[in-house]
C-alpha cells in the first residue's frame, strides 16, 4: 500500500506505540481488502465497552490491555492515547442506570462505568446508541467516516450520503487514533451506484411497512445496492432507520437509493450503475412472506415481553408509545421495555413521557438493547417487537419466540398480554 | 483419491490444512455464531448447530452486524476459530474478520471453490503461494 509521509511516520512509531500498532492493523486490513491506500477520516463510531464477560478478564489486567487487544488487535500492550479525530461510542451491552431492573449484576455495570470513564477522558463521546445520527452526529454528504453498527452504516451511506464501510471494533479503534481507514468499497464513488431496481407493488407507508420492505430487500439483494421505486410514500428518518436496519439483518445492505429522496439519487438513471438493468419486484406475496419469516419463531400468543426501540427510538416514537400507554396498565404477566438514546431519555424525562410510560408499568431504557445486552426479562419465552432487526436476531441469540408488528399492535400486546397482531 | 488445485489471492498470509467446513450461505458473526464453540446459531441457516472450529471454513462471505470481526476475534481467543478461511465475496467485514482471526485466508479464486470442495475434503491452504489443494479420498 502507498503511504503518505505522515502515515509512514505513524507506522514507524514516531507518534507513539499505539499509533504504530493502529497503522500495523490498518495495513494488514488494507492488504486483505486489496486497497491501494488509506483515506483520511474525521468521524469515527465504534465500541470501547468492557462489560461483557469475555472482556472483563482483559479489563482486570488494565484498560490499556483491553484496548490493545480488542480495539487494535495488538498483543503488545500499549498506552491508550487521546483519540486523534472525533469519535463516539455506539450501543453496548449495559444500561448502567437500569442494570438491576434488567437483571444485570452491579459488577458488570461497574466494568462498563470504568470503561466509560477511561475512554471518555480520551475523547470517545459516550453517546451509547446505535443511532448517533439521532443525537447530533450527522456527517455531511461526501464525508469519509469509519462507522460500525450495520443500521447506522446504511443510514450514513444511503440517507446522509456520507461514506463508510461496515467497520469493526478493531478497525474503528485504529481509525480513531490515526484518522485513517482503507480507501476501498463505499469510499470509492463508483462503488456506491445501484446494482438492482427494486420496485414496490404494495404501498410502503409507516414504520412496519418500511421494516417489512427492508427485510425482503435484504433477502432479495444480499450485499448489493437496491434502487427503490414503486409505491413509496415520502419516508422520514424513522422509516428509513427501520428499512436499513431490517435490510442489514436479513441481508447485508449497506447502501441503497431512493430516486428523488436520497442525496445521491436525483433520478433513477443517475443512481444506477451503468449496465445494471436487473429489475426485482416486491409483491404482496413477498410482503406476506417477510411477515411470516419475522413471526415464524413464536409458538405462543401469550406475550411475556414487549420490546420497542430497535434501532433506538426517536423522541417522536417515545411520544407515540406514551400516548398509546397513557392511562392504561401493562398486563401483570408482561414486561414492556422501550429503548432510546441516553440524550433523548433526558428529553423524554423533561417532556413527562417517561412518567407516563412508568405509570403504565413500562420502562424507558437507554445505552443497550436485549440483543446486544443478551438480556430479556426472566422467564421470557415469547416477545413482541416493532423491530424486524430484533425479531430476526432475538430467536437465535436468546432462544425466544418473536412476534413482529406495528407499535400499536405491540402496545396492545403489552396491555392485554396477548398477541393479536397481523397484516392488514 | 483425487487432488484438485485452486488458485486465488492471499487475504491473510500463512499455511494451514484441515477438513473442509462448507457453508453455502453467508455467515453473521454477532448473533450468527457462538464464539465459545465456533457453532453457527443463526435461525434458518443451513449449517445451524455445526461448528467450524479447527476446520477449513469455506463460505460466500460475511453478513449482518458489524460485531462480525469481534466475534471471530473471540473465536481465536477461545480456540474455536477455523484453521483457515476461504470466501468468495470480499467485504470490509469479511476482510477484518479474517485479519483478526489470524489464520491463513484467501479469496478471488480462478475456479468456483463451492463446485470443487465438499464437506470433509482435506484442504491445504497456502495463502503465501496463493494455492488451495483439495484432496478427496
Contacts between the chains, C-beta under 8 A, distances in Angstrom:
chain1	res1	chain2	res2	distance
A	25	B	99	7.3
A	28	B	12	7.6
A	28	B	99	5.0
A	29	B	95	6.2
A	29	B	96	5.6
A	29	B	99	5.2
A	32	B	11	4.6
A	32	B	12	6.2
A	32	B	95	4.1
A	32	B	96	7.5
A	32	B	98	6.0
A	32	B	99	5.2
A	32	B	105	7.3
A	33	B	90	6.7
A	33	B	92	6.9
A	33	B	95	4.6
A	34	B	9	7.2
A	34	B	90	7.1
A	54	B	35	7.5
A	54	B	74	5.5
A	54	B	77	7.3
A	70	B	70	6.9
A	70	B	73	6.7
A	73	B	73	7.1
A	73	B	99	7.1
A	73	B	100	4.9
A	147	B	66	8.0
A	148	B	66	3.9
A	148	B	67	7.8
A	149	B	65	7.7
A	149	B	66	5.6
A	150	B	64	6.6
A	150	B	65	5.3
A	150	B	66	5.4
A	153	B	66	6.8
A	165	B	91	7.7
A	165	B	92	3.7
A	166	B	66	4.8
A	166	B	68	7.9
A	166	B	91	7.3
A	166	B	92	5.5
A	166	B	93	5.4
A	167	B	66	6.4
A	167	B	92	6.4
A	167	B	96	7.3
A	168	B	66	5.7
A	168	B	67	7.6
A	168	B	68	6.2
A	168	B	69	3.3
A	168	B	70	6.3
A	168	B	92	7.8
A	168	B	93	6.8
A	168	B	96	4.5
A	168	B	97	7.3
A	168	B	100	7.6
A	169	B	67	7.5
A	169	B	69	6.3
A	169	B	70	4.5
A	169	B	73	7.6
A	170	B	69	5.9
A	170	B	70	7.6
A	170	B	73	7.0
A	170	B	96	6.4
A	170	B	99	7.7
A	170	B	100	5.4
A	171	B	69	7.4
A	171	B	92	7.6
A	171	B	96	5.4
A	182	B	92	8.0
A	184	B	92	7.2
A	185	B	91	7.4
A	185	B	92	5.7
A	222	B	26	7.3
A	222	B	63	7.4
A	223	B	26	7.9
A	223	B	61	7.0
A	223	B	63	6.9
A	223	B	89	6.6
A	223	B	91	6.2
A	248	B	64	7.1
A	248	B	65	7.9
A	249	B	64	6.4
A	251	B	63	6.4
A	252	B	26	7.0
A	252	B	61	7.9
A	252	B	62	7.3
A	252	B	63	4.2
A	252	B	64	6.8
A	252	B	91	6.9
A	252	B	93	7.7
A	293	B	44	7.7
A	297	B	43	6.5
A	371	B	31	6.6
A	393	B	31	4.4
A	395	B	43	5.1
A	396	B	31	5.6
A	396	B	32	7.1
A	396	B	41	5.1
A	396	B	42	5.2
A	396	B	43	4.9
A	397	B	31	5.2
A	397	B	41	7.7
